[in-house]
Amino acid sequence: MTAAGQAPLLPPSVEGWHAGPGWIHASAWLARRRAAAALGDLAPRTPALAGLRLSDAVAALWPDEPAPDFLPALERAAEVAGDEAAAVIVETLLSAPQAHRI
Amino acid sequence: MPTRRELLKGGLCAALCSGLSVSLAQSERPERILVVVQLSGGNDSLNTVLPLEQDTWYRLRPTLSGVAQKAHRLAPGLGLHPELAGLAARFEKGHVAIAHGVGYPQPDRSHFRSLEIWHTGRVPGDPRGPRDVEAREGWIGRAGRELEQRAGGSPAALFVGAGRPELSFCSRGNPPAAIADRESLGLSTRIPAELLASLDAERPNKNAVDALLRSGARAARILGERLEQAANANLAADWPGGAFAQRLSLVARGIRGGLPTSLYGVTLDGFDTHLRQAQPHARLLAELDRGLAAFLEELERAGLEERVLVMVFSEFGRRAEENGTGGTDHGAAGAVLLAGRGLAAREFGPRPDLERLVDGDVPHSIDLRALYDGLRRDFLELPAEHGPEPLRLFA
């Protein structure tokens, strides 16, 4: 949050927070991507897709439907990742733009 | 305090005003590159550029005028703070110029309002009204948008620093390109590149919030990849430590690495020196001088010094008289420093006359709009956009 300039209870100045497009900037996105990768590190090591229903995970984290070809692509990536499958899934789902509408 | 939803809506409205687009075309290093350095907090211009032969200065500043003893004497009656050795040496060569008394009518002593005015270029009484302040669009963001439309390279403008980019870099419909530091580029990811790209791909028939977020994420991903390549460019100068120099070094890497960016922004914070100013102000100016010296040397070693102009500004100067606690309070106009080649003069505008203060402040003699338009017209080759005659900056 701090790297994105959005530290809780710490507005950028005594004037408070401004609304506007200035918050949707590349630095903030890159910070969010790093946070997603760090959360992926915390995911348990599991055999690829062991019992995990990807559609349930997506439904839990995203407010809308994924593109039709997304789930098969994620499934392939998770299988290739082996015991890092859960980490790939967590990082991917939290890196997506729609994850930031939660 | 607005909610997260309101923040997004604010961005969305701005985006919809002009149509959403993020140009990500690749192009070559631009011919002209402007680096804008913001001294946040209101730099004490009268203790940076020193009026050494004005008795009033010594009378109004019995403590702070002590810097005169070791000042760099640039010309009769004109000195630079002792910590600005690098800039003084370049002034001697004609590679640094001073624009005296830059400001705007009806000066505002609020940091926020004055920064808004400097960032947008919309001064009080502007016939176009506060439109750009409300839309949160800055003068660099505007110029960047025009440059992207003209040349196709992106990002045309890049803010280097932690947190939210300055308003000057915001542009309607385009998330500002910004990067905190070099370390933040090191994105090791488990996600295959194709899958990563699919996450932020444009999707038809989605709502505008989704489109804005995808556009921002896409711009960030591509910027990160491009910057990571540029950031590997080797540096040749002897760079000092400190966050300011590190940010400037990232700008230098971007330039050396061939990033198609024409406008860079960096800030140096801490200039709000109300209390016991002398030592912290000297430290800040030393940090400024050392960082700029390394940056300019880097450009020279790469043979790029002809392409780059550095502009150093602050939201206001300080009051002419020091206060009772060895500091200075918010004032009005201040000096802008320019570092580059081909400058038309070493000094622009009349030096401040401390016998002719207005309400205890140095009044402006150069309208910031004339400075911006001089940069737009003569350096960036963009049309002037304000009322006052553009400042003729180049010979």
Interface residues (C-beta under 8 A of the other chain):
Chain A: T2 A3 A4 G5 P11 P12 S13 E15 G16 W17 H18 A19 G20 P21 G22 W23 I24 H25 A26 S27 A28 W29 L30 A31 R33 R34 A37 G40 D64 A67 D69 F70 A73 L74 A77 V80 A81 E84 A87 V88 E91 T92 S95 A96 P97 Q98 H100 R101
Chain B: M1 P2 E6 L7 L8 K9 G10 G11 A14 A15 H111 F112 A135 R136 P155 F159 A162 G163 R164 P165 L167 F169 C170 R172 G173 N174 P175 P176 A177 A178 I179 A180 S184 L185 L187 S188 T189 R190 I191 P192 E194 L195 L196 S198 L199 D200 A201 R203 V209 D210 L212 L213 R214 G216 A217 A219 A220 R221 L223 G224
